[in-house]
Amino acid sequence: MTISTVAAPPMHNTPVALVQGFLTGGVIGASLAALVVGGIIESVPLFVTGLGLPAVYGLLFFLAGVPRRVREAAVAPRTALAAVESLEAVEGEPTTDVAVRFDLTVAPDDATAYRVAFTQDINLADLPDYRPGGVVVVQYPPDRPWQVRIVKRPTPEWEERVAGARLDSAPGPVWVRNEPSEGCVVGYATLLALLLAAAGVVLLFRADLFDEGASDKPSVSASSSTTVVSSASGTVTLGPDQSFLDKGELRKAVGSLTGGTDSRAALTVVVQDRLLSVVYAPTGSQAPTFDPESVPYDRLPALVEEARSSLGVGSPQTWQLTVERLTGSLTIRVGVVGAEETASLEADARGKVVRRTPAH
């Protein structure tokens, strides 16, 4: 049999492949972005969506392909003889099946012969049965003649035809499963959809991602303070990023202890960086007391700063401010403790410094 004519391969459905690639990229991008964004903003529904989206898409893709697979399975494959032009092992373990790249001339009984290249797994023990110039039996779908597979154990009828067949090589072109140009286009479409979907998820939740960072600090300032009030005392503890040296923080904390009612008489007010303690006078006590609201709180941060910077304490570690009137008049005392030094100053009821005790 002499073969001189080669049929041209049919065109693939490029628009369908592009749409499929675009959808696949979109699902991958949206799923990954939903997982990352959901983890950052601690959104369980968004995180679960990121996990479930690929599964739903895969199920829909499988269901959409069922009719096509049923139609393809219903069509009986065609059987033909083919001449081995060349073969090359491309991968595989030495003791198992290896992937072999075949170049065949396929000669159907009722159609024009053609060349085709494909890869098929062949057991090492059967490799000697396939050699250039040899004849084999192949099968392929009638509507996709490039999807050729070698029949490893043909029927006796086809074995008899193989024994007496001689096929001439057909010239190119050589059919392959996919055109490289289409693969590149589909790949670019998939990548573009992936980036667009990921960017869309980030933009959709940009307020939670970026604005939340700007609003975190005020919300912590308002909610991280702890107030405890009893009949004998009241305390306010600030969060780790706050200080009673911040403007207005002391006055606000004292107000939270009184709750808008008339102030109770206090024996002492003690302030540290993040702790305010007020000790109230017991009922009927004759000890000298004062109104906590009468303390010049706006002056206290400046007094603490002066004690830390002007009394010779080289490395101030902690400070404590105490307000009391045990001596008859209201006294504000600021003590600073350094690595190996201590210092203090005293101020009157208006916050004016009246005595300094440098470091010693």
C-alpha positions as CSV (number, residue, x, y, z in Angstrom):
1,M,0.0,0.0,0.0
2,T,1.5,3.4,-1.0
3,I,0.3,6.5,0.9
4,S,0.7,9.9,-0.7
5,T,-1.9,12.2,0.7
6,V,-2.4,13.4,4.3
7,A,-5.6,14.9,5.7
8,A,-5.5,18.3,7.6
9,P,-6.4,18.1,11.3
10,P,-9.6,19.7,12.4
11,M,-9.5,23.0,14.3
12,H,-10.0,22.8,18.1
13,N,-12.8,24.8,19.7
14,T,-10.6,27.7,20.8
15,P,-13.4,30.0,22.2
16,V,-14.5,27.2,24.5
17,A,-11.0,26.5,25.7
18,L,-10.5,30.2,26.3
19,V,-13.7,30.5,28.4
20,Q,-12.8,27.4,30.3
21,G,-9.3,28.7,31.1
22,F,-10.7,32.1,32.1
23,L,-13.2,30.6,34.5
24,T,-10.6,28.3,36.0
25,G,-8.2,31.1,36.6
26,G,-11.0,33.2,38.1
27,V,-11.9,30.5,40.5
28,I,-8.3,29.9,41.5
29,G,-7.6,33.6,42.1
30,A,-10.8,34.2,44.0
31,S,-10.4,31.1,46.2
32,L,-6.8,32.0,47.1
33,A,-7.6,35.6,47.8
34,A,-10.6,34.7,49.9
35,L,-8.5,32.3,52.0
36,V,-5.8,35.0,52.6
37,V,-8.2,37.9,53.2
38,G,-10.6,35.8,55.3
39,G,-7.7,34.8,57.5
40,I,-6.4,38.3,57.9
41,I,-9.8,39.9,58.8
42,E,-10.9,36.8,60.7
43,S,-14.0,36.2,58.6
44,V,-15.1,32.6,58.8
45,P,-17.7,32.8,56.0
46,L,-15.1,34.3,53.6
47,F,-12.5,31.7,54.6
48,V,-15.1,28.8,54.1
49,T,-16.0,30.3,50.7
50,G,-12.4,30.2,49.7
51,L,-12.3,26.5,50.6
52,G,-15.6,25.6,49.0
53,L,-15.4,27.5,45.7
54,P,-12.9,25.1,44.0
55,A,-14.9,22.1,45.1
56,V,-18.2,23.6,43.7
57,Y,-16.5,24.6,40.5
58,G,-15.0,21.1,40.1
59,L,-18.3,19.5,40.6
60,L,-20.1,21.8,38.1
61,F,-17.3,21.2,35.6
62,F,-17.6,17.4,36.0
63,L,-21.4,17.5,35.6
64,A,-21.1,19.8,32.6
65,G,-18.8,17.2,30.9
66,V,-21.1,14.2,31.6
67,P,-23.2,14.5,28.4
68,R,-20.0,14.8,26.3
69,R,-18.4,11.8,27.9
70,V,-21.6,9.8,27.5
71,R,-21.7,10.7,23.7
72,E,-18.1,9.8,23.3
73,A,-18.5,6.5,25.1
74,A,-21.5,5.6,22.9
75,V,-19.4,6.0,19.7
76,A,-17.4,2.8,18.9
77,P,-13.7,3.5,18.2
78,R,-12.3,2.8,14.8
79,T,-9.5,0.3,14.4
80,A,-6.7,0.6,11.8
81,L,-3.2,-0.5,11.0
82,A,-0.3,1.9,11.6
83,A,3.4,2.0,10.7
84,V,5.9,3.0,13.4
85,E,8.0,5.8,12.1
86,S,9.9,6.4,15.3
87,L,9.7,6.0,19.0
88,E,11.5,7.4,22.0
89,A,11.2,6.7,25.8
90,V,10.7,10.0,27.5
91,E,10.2,9.0,31.2
92,G,9.6,6.2,33.6
93,E,11.3,4.0,36.2
94,P,13.5,1.2,34.9
95,T,11.3,-1.6,36.3
96,T,7.9,-0.2,35.4
97,D,6.0,1.1,32.4
98,V,7.7,3.9,30.5
99,A,6.1,6.8,28.6
100,V,7.1,6.3,24.9
101,R,6.7,9.0,22.3
102,F,5.4,7.4,19.1
103,D,5.4,8.8,15.5
104,L,3.0,6.7,13.4
105,T,1.5,6.6,10.0
106,V,-2.1,5.6,10.5
107,A,-3.8,3.9,7.5
108,P,-7.6,3.6,7.9
109,D,-9.4,1.2,5.6
110,D,-12.0,3.9,4.5
111,A,-10.1,7.2,4.9
112,T,-7.0,9.0,3.9
113,A,-3.8,8.0,5.8
114,Y,-2.2,10.5,8.1
115,R,0.8,11.0,10.5
116,V,0.2,11.4,14.2
117,A,2.5,11.8,17.3
118,F,1.4,10.9,20.8
119,T,2.7,9.4,24.1
120,Q,1.6,6.1,25.6
121,D,2.8,4.0,28.5
122,I,4.5,0.8,27.4
123,N,5.8,-2.0,29.7
124,L,9.5,-2.5,29.4
125,A,9.0,-6.2,28.5
126,D,6.9,-5.2,25.5
127,L,9.3,-2.6,24.1
128,P,11.0,-5.0,21.7
129,D,7.6,-5.5,19.9
130,Y,7.7,-1.9,18.8
131,R,10.4,-0.9,16.4
132,P,10.7,1.6,13.5
133,G,9.1,0.2,10.4
134,G,7.0,-2.3,12.3
135,V,3.2,-2.4,12.0
136,V,0.8,-2.1,14.9
137,V,-3.0,-2.0,15.5
138,V,-4.4,1.3,16.7
139,Q,-7.8,2.6,17.7
140,Y,-9.1,6.2,17.7
141,P,-12.5,8.1,18.0
142,P,-14.0,8.7,14.6
143,D,-14.3,12.5,15.3
144,R,-10.9,12.8,16.9
145,P,-8.5,10.8,14.7
146,W,-5.4,12.4,16.4
147,Q,-6.3,10.6,19.7
148,V,-4.6,7.4,18.7
149,R,-3.9,4.6,21.1
150,I,-2.0,1.4,20.3
151,V,-3.9,-1.8,20.9
152,K,-1.5,-3.9,22.9
153,R,-3.5,-7.2,22.4
154,P,-5.4,-7.1,19.1
155,T,-7.9,-9.7,18.1
156,P,-6.7,-12.7,16.0
157,E,-8.2,-11.2,12.9
158,W,-6.1,-8.0,13.3
159,E,-3.0,-10.0,14.3
160,E,-3.3,-11.8,11.0
161,R,-3.6,-8.5,9.1
162,V,-0.5,-7.2,10.9
163,A,1.5,-10.3,9.9
164,G,1.0,-9.7,6.2
165,A,0.9,-5.8,6.1
166,R,3.4,-3.4,4.7
167,L,2.8,0.3,5.0
168,D,4.7,3.1,3.4
169,S,5.5,6.3,5.4
170,A,3.3,9.3,4.9
171,P,4.7,12.8,4.8
172,G,3.8,15.4,7.3
173,P,2.1,17.4,8.8
174,V,2.1,15.4,12.1
175,W,-1.0,15.7,14.1
176,V,-0.7,16.3,17.9
177,R,-3.2,16.6,20.7
178,N,-3.0,20.3,21.3
179,E,-1.5,23.2,19.3
180,P,1.1,25.2,21.2
181,S,-0.3,28.5,20.2
182,E,-3.6,27.7,21.7
183,G,-2.0,26.6,24.9
184,C,-0.2,29.9,25.2
185,V,-3.4,31.9,24.7
186,V,-5.4,29.8,27.1
187,G,-2.5,30.1,29.7
188,Y,-2.5,33.9,29.4
189,A,-6.3,34.0,29.8
190,T,-6.1,31.8,32.9
191,L,-3.4,34.0,34.4
192,L,-5.3,37.2,33.6
193,A,-8.5,35.9,35.2
194,L,-6.6,34.7,38.3
195,L,-5.1,38.2,38.8
196,L,-8.4,40.0,38.2
197,A,-10.4,37.7,40.6
198,A,-7.8,38.1,43.3
199,A,-7.7,41.9,42.9
200,G,-11.6,41.9,43.0
201,V,-11.7,40.1,46.3
202,V,-9.1,42.4,47.8
203,L,-10.9,45.5,46.6
204,L,-14.2,44.2,47.8
205,F,-12.9,43.8,51.4
206,R,-10.4,46.7,51.3
207,A,-12.3,48.6,54.1
208,D,-11.8,45.6,56.4
209,L,-8.2,45.1,55.4
210,F,-6.9,48.7,55.4
211,D,-9.3,50.9,57.3
212,E,-9.4,48.5,60.2
213,G,-5.7,49.0,60.8
214,A,-6.2,52.8,61.1
215,S,-9.1,52.4,63.5
216,D,-7.6,49.6,65.7
217,K,-5.7,52.0,68.0
218,P,-8.7,54.2,69.0
219,S,-10.9,51.2,69.6
220,V,-8.3,49.6,71.8
221,S,-7.9,52.9,73.7
222,A,-11.6,53.0,74.4
223,S,-12.1,49.3,75.2
224,S,-8.9,48.1,76.8
225,S,-9.1,50.0,80.0
226,T,-10.5,48.2,83.1
227,T,-12.4,49.9,85.8
228,V,-13.0,48.4,89.3
229,V,-15.0,50.3,91.9
230,S,-15.7,49.1,95.5
231,S,-16.8,50.8,98.7
232,A,-13.2,51.3,99.8
233,S,-11.4,52.1,96.5
234,G,-11.5,52.5,92.8
235,T,-8.9,51.5,90.1
236,V,-8.5,52.1,86.4
237,T,-6.0,50.0,84.4
238,L,-5.1,51.0,80.9
239,G,-4.1,48.8,77.9
240,P,-0.4,48.2,76.9
241,D,-0.4,51.0,74.3
242,Q,-1.8,53.7,76.6
243,S,-0.5,55.9,79.4
244,F,-2.0,58.3,81.9
245,L,0.5,60.9,80.6
246,D,-1.7,61.1,77.5
247,K,-3.7,64.3,77.3
248,G,-7.0,64.1,79.1
249,E,-6.5,60.4,80.1
250,L,-6.4,61.0,83.9
251,R,-9.4,63.3,84.1
252,K,-11.4,60.8,82.0
253,A,-10.4,57.9,84.2
254,V,-11.4,59.8,87.4
255,G,-14.7,60.5,85.8
256,S,-15.2,56.9,85.1
257,L,-14.8,56.1,88.8
258,T,-17.5,58.6,89.9
259,G,-19.9,57.6,87.1
260,G,-21.3,61.2,86.9
261,T,-22.4,61.2,90.5
262,D,-21.1,63.4,93.3
263,S,-17.4,62.6,94.1
264,R,-16.7,60.7,97.3
265,A,-14.0,62.0,99.6
266,A,-10.6,60.5,98.9
267,L,-7.7,59.7,101.2
268,T,-5.1,59.3,98.4
269,V,-4.9,59.2,94.7
270,V,-1.9,57.2,93.3
271,V,-1.0,57.3,89.6
272,Q,1.5,55.1,87.7
273,D,2.0,54.9,83.9
274,R,-1.1,52.7,83.3
275,L,-2.6,52.4,86.8
276,L,-4.8,54.8,88.7
277,S,-5.9,54.0,92.3
278,V,-8.2,56.1,94.5
279,V,-8.6,55.1,98.2
280,Y,-11.9,56.5,99.6
281,A,-12.4,57.6,103.2
282,P,-14.6,55.2,105.2
283,T,-17.8,56.5,106.6
284,G,-17.3,58.6,109.8
285,S,-13.5,58.8,109.3
286,Q,-11.8,61.8,110.8
287,A,-8.8,61.6,108.5
288,P,-8.1,64.6,106.2
289,T,-9.7,64.0,102.8
290,F,-10.1,65.8,99.5
291,D,-12.3,65.9,96.5
292,P,-10.7,63.8,93.7
293,E,-12.2,66.2,91.1
294,S,-10.2,69.1,92.6
295,V,-6.8,67.7,91.6
296,P,-5.2,69.7,88.7
297,Y,-4.9,66.7,86.4
298,D,-3.9,68.8,83.4
299,R,-0.6,69.7,85.3
300,L,0.3,66.2,86.3
301,P,1.9,65.0,83.1
302,A,4.2,68.1,83.1
303,L,5.2,67.4,86.7
304,V,6.1,63.8,85.9
305,E,8.2,64.9,82.9
306,E,10.0,67.5,85.0
307,A,10.8,64.9,87.7
308,R,12.1,62.5,85.1
309,S,14.3,65.0,83.2
310,S,15.5,67.6,85.7
311,L,16.3,65.8,88.9
312,G,19.5,64.0,87.8
313,V,18.1,60.5,87.4
314,G,20.1,59.2,84.5
315,S,18.0,56.3,83.4
316,P,14.5,56.6,84.9
317,Q,12.8,53.2,85.1
318,T,9.5,53.9,86.9
319,W,7.5,56.8,88.3
320,Q,4.7,57.2,90.8
321,L,2.5,60.2,91.5
322,T,0.7,60.5,94.9
323,V,-1.9,63.0,95.9
324,E,-2.9,63.4,99.6
325,R,-3.4,66.0,102.3
326,L,-2.1,64.4,105.4
327,T,-0.2,67.5,106.3
328,G,-3.3,69.7,106.0
329,S,-2.9,71.1,102.5
330,L,-3.2,69.1,99.3
331,T,0.2,67.8,98.2
332,I,1.2,66.3,94.9
333,R,4.4,64.1,95.2
334,V,6.2,62.6,92.1
335,G,8.8,59.9,92.8
336,V,11.2,58.6,90.1
337,V,13.3,55.5,90.4
338,G,16.3,54.8,88.2
339,A,18.7,52.0,87.9
340,E,20.5,53.0,91.1
341,E,19.0,56.4,91.9
342,T,15.8,57.9,93.2
343,A,14.5,61.5,93.1
344,S,11.2,63.3,93.9
345,L,9.5,66.6,93.8
346,E,6.4,68.1,95.5
347,A,3.8,70.5,94.2
348,D,0.9,72.3,95.8
349,A,-2.9,72.1,95.0
350,R,-2.4,74.2,91.9
351,G,0.4,72.0,90.5
352,K,3.2,74.5,91.3
353,V,6.5,72.9,92.3
354,V,7.4,73.8,95.9
355,R,10.2,71.3,96.7
356,R,12.7,69.2,94.7
357,T,14.8,66.3,95.9
358,P,17.5,65.5,93.3
359,A,18.9,62.1,92.7
360,H,21.1,60.5,95.4
